[in-house]
Amino acid sequence: KKAGSQTAFRKVDYDYIVETAKIALANGTKKIAVISSMGADKDASIFYNKIKGETEEALQKLNYEACYVLRPSLLMGARDELRMGELVGKLVMTAFSFAIPKKYKGIEAKQVAKAMIALMHSDRTGFQVVESDELRTF
């Protein structure tokens, strides 16, 4: 919604990411890490998930020694802006956390950042999709 249009969203979440990855690779970068989204799927009917999936597919085709795609669930933590849908989601996640499977529970943005740093320092190679429940283990 903040992007303003589907075209603008695609530019930011696909074009910028893929082009930056191509430039980095051409300049000798061996590893990258990208935050995607739970539910990313190039064949999804939901536009957001579709673009995230297309981005992942494009990154997978690049010849990186390691490409880490992090798929967090709802990001928890303080934000500078108020997003009503996220606020409601956070309230539900918090109130019913006991009943929500780990894979779907909200995750602190700090934990996602911690996992990203750990992955970049790891010996894991190839195209790696790291789901939200695994992000909690770092």
N, CA, C and O of each residue as an XYZ file, in Angstrom:
552
protein
N       0.825     -1.188      0.000
C       0.000      0.000      0.000
C       0.867      1.249      0.000
O       0.573      2.227     -0.688
N       1.946      1.202      0.786
C       2.831      2.364      0.888
C       3.517      2.658     -0.444
O       3.811      3.817     -0.738
N       3.776      1.638     -1.250
C       4.429      1.838     -2.544
C       3.574      2.684     -3.476
O       4.108      3.398     -4.325
N       2.258      2.616     -3.331
C       1.367      3.433     -4.145
C       0.700      2.707     -5.290
O      -0.422      3.044     -5.671
N       1.370      1.720     -5.843
C       0.798      0.953     -6.948
C       1.535     -0.371     -7.068
O       2.613     -0.551     -6.500
N       0.946     -1.291     -7.810
C       1.607     -2.570     -8.023
C       2.897     -2.392     -8.809
O       3.881     -3.091     -8.565
N       2.893     -1.448     -9.761
C       4.093     -1.180    -10.547
C       5.223     -0.674     -9.658
O       6.364     -1.114     -9.794
N       4.917      0.235     -8.764
C       5.923      0.784     -7.851
C       6.409     -0.300     -6.887
O       7.601     -0.379     -6.590
N       5.496     -1.128     -6.404
C       5.872     -2.212     -5.495
C       6.828     -3.164     -6.205
O       7.850     -3.552     -5.638
N       6.509     -3.538     -7.426
C       7.366     -4.449     -8.197
C       8.749     -3.837     -8.408
O       9.760     -4.535     -8.332
N       8.788     -2.560     -8.667
C      10.066     -1.882     -8.877
C      10.963     -2.010     -7.648
O      12.157     -2.282     -7.770
N      10.388     -1.816     -6.473
C      11.152     -1.874     -5.221
C      11.460     -3.309     -4.816
O      12.599     -3.619     -4.469
N      10.468     -4.183     -4.853
C      10.632     -5.530     -4.314
C      11.126     -6.567     -5.314
O      11.452     -7.690     -4.928
N      11.185     -6.207     -6.590
C      11.750     -7.120     -7.582
C      12.922     -6.450     -8.296
O      14.065     -6.889     -8.172
N      12.634     -5.395     -9.036
C      13.668     -4.772     -9.870
C      14.894     -4.349     -9.071
O      16.014     -4.720     -9.422
N      14.705     -3.587     -8.016
C      15.851     -3.098     -7.242
C      16.652     -4.239     -6.631
O      17.883     -4.216     -6.655
N      15.970     -5.223     -6.090
C      16.661     -6.342     -5.442
C      17.439     -7.169     -6.462
O      18.613     -7.470     -6.247
N      16.802     -7.532     -7.553
C      17.452     -8.381     -8.556
C      18.599     -7.632     -9.235
O      19.669     -8.205     -9.441
N      18.393     -6.378     -9.580
C      19.459     -5.601    -10.234
C      20.640     -5.383     -9.294
O      21.793     -5.464     -9.718
N      20.360     -5.108     -8.024
C      21.435     -4.952     -7.045
C      22.211     -6.256     -6.904
O      23.439     -6.240     -6.826
N      21.510     -7.378     -6.870
C      22.161     -8.685     -6.763
C      23.038     -8.963     -7.978
O      24.131     -9.511     -7.838
N      22.574     -8.595     -9.160
C      23.363     -8.795    -10.388
C      24.628     -7.937    -10.365
O      25.707     -8.414    -10.716
N      24.501     -6.694     -9.960
C      25.649     -5.792     -9.892
C      26.650     -6.288     -8.860
O      27.855     -6.291     -9.111
N      26.156     -6.709     -7.696
C      27.040     -7.215     -6.646
C      27.795     -8.452     -7.128
O      28.995     -8.581     -6.886
N      27.103     -9.353     -7.804
C      27.728    -10.568     -8.319
C      28.808    -10.218     -9.342
O      29.903    -10.780     -9.312
N      28.501     -9.301    -10.235
C      29.461     -8.880    -11.260
C      30.698     -8.236    -10.647
O      31.758     -8.195    -11.272
N      30.562     -7.735     -9.428
C      31.678     -7.083     -8.749
C      32.342     -7.966     -7.691
O      33.082     -7.478     -6.836
N      32.067     -9.273     -7.760
C      32.793    -10.218     -6.930
C      32.131    -10.672     -5.648
O      32.729    -11.436     -4.891
N      30.925    -10.229     -5.382
C      30.232    -10.673     -4.173
C      29.931    -12.161     -4.276
O      29.459    -12.634     -5.310
N      30.200    -12.886     -3.218
C      30.010    -14.346     -3.221
C      28.725    -14.787     -2.516
O      28.151    -15.826     -2.845
N      28.282    -13.986     -1.544
C      27.109    -14.337     -0.749
C      26.166    -13.145     -0.659
O      26.597    -11.993     -0.621
N      24.866    -13.446     -0.627
C      23.868    -12.411     -0.363
C      22.798    -12.980      0.564
O      22.607    -14.192      0.662
N      22.117    -12.074      1.230
C      20.973    -12.439      2.062
C      19.864    -11.453      1.767
O      20.102    -10.248      1.676
N      18.660    -11.959      1.618
C      17.505    -11.147      1.253
C      16.330    -11.530      2.147
O      16.099    -12.708      2.420
N      15.602    -10.532      2.593
C      14.380    -10.807      3.345
C      13.228    -10.879      2.362
O      12.966     -9.929      1.625
N      12.555    -11.992      2.357
C      11.401    -12.222      1.498
C      10.167    -12.231      2.385
O       9.987    -11.329      3.203
N       9.325    -13.227      2.236
C       8.118    -13.295      3.037
C       7.588    -14.718      3.076
O       7.681    -15.469      2.104
N       7.033    -15.063      4.223
C       6.343    -16.338      4.322
C       5.241    -16.342      3.252
O       4.517    -15.357      3.102
N       5.122    -17.412      2.535
C       4.093    -17.506      1.502
C       4.562    -17.058      0.129
O       3.768    -17.039     -0.811
N       5.842    -16.693     -0.012
C       6.365    -16.292     -1.315
C       6.202    -17.442     -2.301
O       6.587    -18.577     -2.020
N       5.621    -17.129     -3.470
C       5.364    -18.164     -4.472
C       5.072    -17.475     -5.797
O       4.098    -16.731     -5.908
N       5.911    -17.718     -6.806
C       5.746    -17.059     -8.102
C       4.395    -17.351     -8.750
O       3.958    -16.606     -9.627
N       3.735    -18.415     -8.333
C       2.435    -18.770     -8.895
C       1.264    -18.353     -8.005
O       0.120    -18.726     -8.268
N       1.542    -17.589     -6.966
C       0.492    -17.176     -6.027
C      -0.508    -16.238     -6.696
O      -0.165    -15.504     -7.624
N      -1.738    -16.272     -6.218
C      -2.755    -15.342     -6.729
C      -2.681    -13.995     -6.005
O      -3.197    -12.992     -6.498
N      -2.042    -13.977     -4.844
C      -1.864    -12.734     -4.095
C      -0.634    -12.023     -4.655
O       0.462    -12.584     -4.673
N      -0.822    -10.795     -5.107
C       0.233    -10.050     -5.788
C       1.522     -9.988     -4.966
O       2.602    -10.258     -5.493
N       1.422     -9.638     -3.692
C       2.584     -9.515     -2.810
C       3.403    -10.809     -2.801
O       4.616    -10.784     -3.010
N       2.736    -11.928     -2.561
C       3.415    -13.227     -2.510
C       4.001    -13.610     -3.864
O       5.070    -14.217     -3.937
N       3.297    -13.252     -4.932
C       3.757    -13.544     -6.293
C       5.065    -12.820     -6.593
O       6.002    -13.432     -7.106
N       5.144    -11.531     -6.282
C       6.355    -10.758     -6.544
C       7.512    -11.289     -5.696
O       8.635    -11.423     -6.184
N       7.237    -11.586     -4.439
C       8.287    -12.145     -3.576
C       8.800    -13.466     -4.165
O      10.007    -13.706     -4.176
N       7.901    -14.315     -4.651
C       8.298    -15.580     -5.270
C       9.080    -15.381     -6.554
O      10.052    -16.094     -6.801
N       8.671    -14.421     -7.378
C       9.398    -14.129     -8.616
C      10.807    -13.618     -8.306
O      11.765    -13.954     -9.002
N      10.918    -12.812     -7.264
C      12.226    -12.302     -6.858
C      13.118    -13.457     -6.422
O      14.281    -13.529     -6.821
N      12.588    -14.348     -5.616
C      13.356    -15.512     -5.171
C      13.820    -16.343     -6.365
O      14.972    -16.775     -6.416
N      12.930    -16.563     -7.315
C      13.276    -17.359     -8.491
C      14.411    -16.699     -9.287
O      15.334    -17.379     -9.735
N      14.338    -15.385     -9.458
C      15.386    -14.667    -10.190
C      16.725    -14.760     -9.463
O      17.767    -14.933    -10.096
N      16.697    -14.647     -8.137
C      17.933    -14.740     -7.352
C      18.530    -16.139     -7.431
O      19.750    -16.300     -7.473
N      17.669    -17.145     -7.452
C      18.135    -18.531     -7.505
C      18.899    -18.799     -8.803
O      19.800    -19.637     -8.829
N      18.548    -18.102     -9.865
C      19.199    -18.303    -11.165
C      20.587    -17.663    -11.238
O      21.362    -17.964    -12.146
N      20.900    -16.790    -10.292
C      22.211    -16.158    -10.280
C      23.233    -17.133     -9.696
O      22.876    -18.035     -8.937
N      24.464    -16.952    -10.042
C      25.495    -17.917     -9.662
C      26.230    -17.504     -8.385
O      27.448    -17.332     -8.393
N      25.493    -17.349     -7.304
C      26.107    -17.011     -6.031
C      26.610    -18.267     -5.342
O      26.018    -19.339     -5.465
N      27.719    -18.121     -4.612
C      28.212    -19.217     -3.778
C      27.151    -19.564     -2.731
O      26.915    -20.733     -2.424
N      26.513    -18.509     -2.187
C      25.437    -18.704     -1.220
C      24.431    -17.565     -1.363
O      24.802    -16.394     -1.451
N      23.168    -17.929     -1.383
C      22.073    -16.956     -1.405
C      21.079    -17.387     -0.334
O      20.454    -18.442     -0.437
N      20.943    -16.558      0.693
C      20.050    -16.856      1.809
C      18.778    -16.028      1.660
O      18.825    -14.799      1.632
N      17.663    -16.701      1.565
C      16.368    -16.042      1.463
C      15.641    -16.281      2.779
O      15.272    -17.409      3.105
N      15.443    -15.210      3.523
C      14.794    -15.297      4.825
C      13.308    -15.025      4.650
O      12.919    -14.022      4.051
N      12.487    -15.918      5.172
C      11.032    -15.791      5.053
C      10.386    -15.672      6.435
O       9.820    -16.636      6.951
N      10.477    -14.493      7.020
C       9.855    -14.318      8.340
C       8.330    -14.264      8.242
O       7.765    -13.918      7.204
N       7.692    -14.614      9.344
C       6.245    -14.395      9.431
C       6.070    -12.912      9.796
O       6.943    -12.100      9.490
N       4.983    -12.559     10.429
C       4.720    -11.170     10.786
C       5.848    -10.623     11.641
O       6.184    -11.197     12.677
N       6.439     -9.503     11.204
C       7.529     -8.886     11.955
C       6.980     -8.134     13.149
O       6.103     -7.279     13.026
N       7.521     -8.475     14.311
C       7.121     -7.840     15.558
C       8.163     -6.786     15.918
O       9.271     -6.787     15.383
N       7.796     -5.892     16.824
C       8.727     -4.865     17.269
C       8.194     -3.481     16.937
O       7.179     -3.333     16.257
N       8.891     -2.485     17.425
C       8.462     -1.092     17.245
C       8.639     -0.654     15.798
O       9.580     -1.061     15.116
N       7.716      0.180     15.347
C       7.762      0.789     14.008
C       7.537      2.280     14.148
O       6.894      2.743     15.091
N       8.076      3.025     13.193
C       7.864      4.465     13.183
C       6.488      4.838     12.644
O       5.999      5.944     12.878
N       5.871      3.911     11.923
C       4.569      4.195     11.328
C       3.524      3.204     11.849
O       3.860      2.105     12.288
N       2.277      3.604     11.793
C       1.183      2.750     12.233
C       0.524      2.114     11.016
O       0.040      2.812     10.125
N       0.509      0.798     10.985
C      -0.182      0.047      9.934
C      -1.261     -0.758     10.625
O      -0.966     -1.696     11.366
N      -2.500     -0.399     10.389
C      -3.622     -0.990     11.114
C      -3.651     -2.515     10.989
O      -3.849     -3.206     11.988
N      -3.458     -3.045      9.792
C      -3.484     -4.496      9.600
C      -2.410     -5.195     10.402
O      -2.650     -6.250     10.990
N      -1.219     -4.608     10.429
C      -0.133     -5.199     11.200
C      -0.401     -5.090     12.691
O      -0.091     -6.009     13.448
N      -0.976     -3.971     13.118
C      -1.297     -3.790     14.532
C      -2.280     -4.862     14.999
O      -2.095     -5.465     16.056
N      -3.327     -5.094     14.204
C      -4.307     -6.127     14.531
C      -3.637     -7.499     14.537
O      -3.875     -8.307     15.435
N      -2.794     -7.761     13.528
C      -2.077     -9.031     13.462
C      -1.195     -9.257     14.678
O      -1.146    -10.365     15.211
N      -0.502     -8.221     15.118
C       0.366     -8.329     16.291
C      -0.447     -8.619     17.554
O      -0.047     -9.425     18.395
N      -1.588     -7.953     17.669
C      -2.443     -8.180     18.833
C      -2.943     -9.626     18.861
O      -2.936    -10.268     19.912
N      -3.372    -10.131     17.715
C      -3.860    -11.509     17.618
C      -2.715    -12.487     17.897
O      -2.880    -13.456     18.638
N      -1.550    -12.220     17.291
C      -0.388    -13.090     17.506
C      -0.025    -13.161     18.983
O       0.282    -14.234     19.503
N      -0.059    -12.027     19.649
C       0.302    -11.982     21.065
C      -0.743    -12.687     21.926
O      -0.404    -13.483     22.802
N      -2.002    -12.390     21.672
C      -3.077    -12.957     22.496
C      -3.215    -14.466     22.330
O      -3.538    -15.170     23.287
N      -2.975    -14.958     21.132
C      -3.178    -16.388     20.861
C      -1.879    -17.127     20.558
O      -1.895    -18.163     19.894
N      -0.758    -16.601     21.041
C       0.540    -17.204     20.718
C       0.628    -18.672     21.138
O       1.312    -19.467     20.495
N      -0.060    -19.019     22.207
C      -0.041    -20.402     22.688
C      -0.635    -21.379     21.672
O      -0.298    -22.562     21.693
N      -1.499    -20.912     20.800
C      -2.191    -21.787     19.850
C      -1.632    -21.712     18.427
O      -2.070    -22.451     17.545
N      -0.674    -20.826     18.211
C      -0.137    -20.630     16.859
C       1.131    -21.459     16.693
O       2.047    -21.352     17.508
N       1.197    -22.292     15.639
C       2.420    -23.076     15.402
C       3.627    -22.146     15.238
O       3.490    -21.029     14.738
N       4.811    -22.612     15.661
C       6.022    -21.795     15.629
C       6.285    -21.172     14.261
O       6.728    -20.027     14.170
N       6.014    -21.918     13.211
C       6.293    -21.427     11.860
C       5.521    -20.141     11.555
O       5.986    -19.310     10.774
N       4.361    -19.975     12.161
C       3.493    -18.837     11.850
C       3.515    -17.730     12.894
O       2.952    -16.659     12.665
N       4.151    -17.966     14.028
C       4.197    -16.954     15.081
C       4.977    -15.735     14.601
O       5.925    -15.853     13.825
N       4.562    -14.567     15.075
C       5.296    -13.355     14.776
C       6.725    -13.475     15.270
O       7.001    -14.206     16.221
N       7.628    -12.760     14.628
C       9.043    -12.822     14.979
C       9.597    -11.406     15.071
O       9.274    -10.548     14.250
N      10.420    -11.174     16.062
C      11.026     -9.857     16.251
C      11.977     -9.556     15.092
O      12.745    -10.417     14.661
N      11.911     -8.339     14.607
C      12.807     -7.907     13.530
C      14.269     -8.085     13.940
O      15.112     -8.418     13.106
N      14.570     -7.865     15.223
C      15.942     -8.043     15.720
C      16.405     -9.488     15.538
O      17.572     -9.732     15.231
N      15.502    -10.440     15.725
C      15.858    -11.846     15.561
C      16.132    -12.169     14.094
O      17.026    -12.957     13.785
N      15.373    -11.566     13.200
C      15.600    -11.773     11.765
C      16.976    -11.221     11.386
O      17.721    -11.866     10.649
N      17.310    -10.040     11.884
C      18.619     -9.443     11.617
C      19.743    -10.319     12.175
O      20.771    -10.506     11.523
N      19.547    -10.847     13.363
C      20.538    -11.725     13.989
C      20.759    -12.974     13.130
O      21.896    -13.398     12.923
N      19.671    -13.554     12.636
C      19.761    -14.746     11.786
C      20.481    -14.419     10.475
O      21.291    -15.210      9.991
N      20.184    -13.260      9.910
C      20.816    -12.856      8.650
C      22.337    -12.741      8.830
O      23.104    -13.216      7.992
N      22.755    -12.119      9.908
C      24.185    -11.976     10.179
C      24.825    -13.346     10.371
O      25.896    -13.613      9.825
N      24.182    -14.207     11.138
C      24.715    -15.549     11.376
C      24.829    -16.339     10.069
O      25.828    -17.023      9.845
N      23.833    -16.250      9.225
C      23.883    -16.952      7.940
C      25.028    -16.444      7.076
O      25.731    -17.238      6.449
N      25.223    -15.134      7.035
C      26.293    -14.559      6.216
C      27.676    -15.000      6.717
O      28.635    -15.024      5.946
N      27.779    -15.348      8.002
C      29.042    -15.822      8.557
C      29.138    -17.351      8.575
O      30.131    -17.907      9.044
N      28.117    -18.020      8.070
C      28.097    -19.484      8.097
C      28.802    -20.070      6.869
O      29.189    -19.353      5.946
N      28.951    -21.380      6.892
C      29.550    -22.106      5.768
C      28.488    -22.691      4.841
O      28.817    -23.411      3.898
N      27.232    -22.391      5.098
C      26.157    -22.919      4.257
C      26.274    -22.329      2.854
O      26.455    -21.122      2.694
N      26.169    -23.178      1.850
C      26.288    -22.721      0.470
C      25.027    -23.055     -0.311
O      24.153    -23.778      0.168
N      24.949    -22.517     -1.519
C      23.816    -22.765     -2.394
C      22.666    -21.827     -2.089
O      22.802    -20.878     -1.317
N      21.552    -22.104     -2.698
C      20.341    -21.307     -2.512
C      19.607    -21.855     -1.294
O      19.151    -22.998     -1.304
N      19.493    -21.052     -0.256
C      18.930    -21.498      1.014
C      17.696    -20.666      1.365
O      17.792    -19.448      1.519
N      16.552    -21.311      1.491
C      15.345    -20.652      1.982
C      15.244    -20.965      3.461
O      15.229    -22.130      3.859
N      15.174    -19.917      4.279
C      15.143    -20.092      5.724
C      13.802    -19.577      6.238
O      13.536    -18.375      6.231
N      12.971    -20.504      6.681
C      11.619    -20.161      7.138
C      11.657    -19.559      8.543
O      12.657    -19.659      9.253
N      10.563    -18.943      8.918
C      10.472    -18.186     10.161
C      10.831    -19.005     11.397
O      11.513    -18.500     12.289
N      10.384    -20.261     11.467
C      10.699    -21.056     12.649
C      12.193    -21.323     12.765
O      12.719    -21.371     13.877
N      12.887    -21.497     11.651
C      14.340    -21.704     11.689
C      15.060    -20.399     12.044
O      16.116    -20.429     12.676
N      14.505    -19.271     11.648
C      15.138    -17.982     11.971
C      15.258    -17.789     13.479
O      16.145    -17.075     13.947
N      14.378    -18.417     14.230
C      14.401    -18.313     15.695
C      15.570    -19.055     16.332
O      15.879    -18.828     17.502
N      16.222    -19.937     15.580
C      17.273    -20.786     16.150
C      18.645    -20.134     16.148
O      19.596    -20.709     16.677
N      18.769    -18.976     15.579
C      20.088    -18.317     15.482
C      20.317    -17.406     16.672
O      21.365    -16.768     16.769
